[in-house]
Amino acid sequence: MELYNYNATVLKVVDGDTVKMRIDLGFCIDWETNARLAGINADELKADDPILKESAYKAKEYMESILKPGDRIRIRSKTLDKYKRPIVELIHNGVNINKELLEKGLVKEYK
């Protein structure tokens, strides 16, 4: 399946694997939505386990340190999840954020 490339603007970091963004679909059409980062899974912020909760906050805090509201990003997407969110590879300043989060051990691989 083909990946589609879009420009987008960060609105806010929701958690370690979800970003609210405004996606430029072209022809003066924007879509404001939460996008799920492809291939990764961050622990849940509402986890009962304090270790998982701490891990979730570390991932979110890292994302907030590199993605600020108003930042322009590139995304590659090929599908929507069951909640109709785009599943994306997020590129910021030439860096694949999905891969960076995995390499730093802030998230787990999701297949």
C-alpha positions in Angstrom: 0.0 0.0 0.0 1.2 3.5 -0.9 2.2 6.0 1.7 0.8 9.5 1.4 2.9 12.5 2.4 1.4 15.7 4.0 2.6 18.8 5.7 1.1 19.4 9.1 1.2 21.7 12.1 1.6 20.5 15.7 -1.3 21.7 17.9 -0.3 19.7 21.0 1.2 16.5 22.2 -1.5 14.2 23.6 0.7 11.4 24.9 3.8 9.5 24.0 2.3 8.1 20.7 -0.4 10.6 19.8 -0.2 14.2 18.5 -3.0 16.6 17.8 -2.3 18.3 14.5 -3.7 20.2 11.6 -3.0 18.3 8.4 -2.7 20.3 5.1 -4.6 18.1 2.6 -4.0 20.6 -0.2 -6.4 22.9 -2.1 -6.9 25.0 1.1 -8.4 22.0 3.0 -7.1 21.3 6.5 -8.0 18.5 8.9 -7.6 19.0 12.6 -7.2 15.6 14.3 -5.3 13.4 16.7 -2.8 11.2 14.8 -1.4 8.0 16.2 2.3 7.3 15.5 2.8 4.1 13.5 4.6 1.1 14.8 5.0 2.2 18.4 3.0 2.1 21.6 3.6 4.2 24.7 2.4 3.2 28.1 -0.9 4.8 29.2 -0.9 8.0 31.2 -3.8 6.7 33.3 -2.1 3.4 34.1 -2.6 2.0 37.6 0.9 0.7 37.8 3.2 3.6 38.9 6.1 2.3 36.9 4.0 2.3 33.7 2.6 5.7 34.5 6.1 7.1 35.0 7.2 5.6 31.6 4.1 7.2 30.0 5.0 10.6 31.3 8.6 10.3 30.3 7.5 9.6 26.7 5.1 12.5 26.7 7.6 14.9 28.2 10.2 13.9 25.6 7.7 14.5 22.8 6.8 17.9 24.3 10.5 18.8 24.4 10.9 18.3 20.7 7.4 19.1 19.3 6.0 22.6 20.1 2.6 24.0 19.2 3.0 25.6 15.8 5.9 23.4 14.7 5.7 22.4 11.0 6.1 18.7 10.4 5.9 16.1 7.6 3.8 13.0 8.0 3.5 9.8 6.0 0.3 7.9 6.3 -1.4 5.0 4.6 -4.5 4.2 6.8 -6.8 5.2 9.6 -7.1 3.3 12.9 -10.4 2.0 14.3 -11.1 5.5 15.8 -10.6 7.1 12.4 -7.2 8.6 13.4 -4.5 8.7 10.8 -1.6 6.3 11.6 1.5 8.3 10.7 5.3 8.4 10.5 6.1 11.8 11.9 9.2 13.6 10.5 10.4 16.7 12.3 13.6 18.5 11.2 14.5 15.5 9.1 14.2 13.1 12.0 11.8 10.2 12.1 10.2 10.7 15.5 8.7 7.2 15.6 12.1 5.6 15.2 13.8 8.0 17.7 11.3 7.2 20.4 12.0 3.5 19.9 15.8 4.0 19.9 15.6 5.9 23.1 13.5 3.2 24.7 10.6 5.5 25.5 8.0 3.3 23.7 7.6 -0.3 22.6 7.3 -1.6 19.1 3.7 -2.1 18.0 2.9 -4.5 15.2 
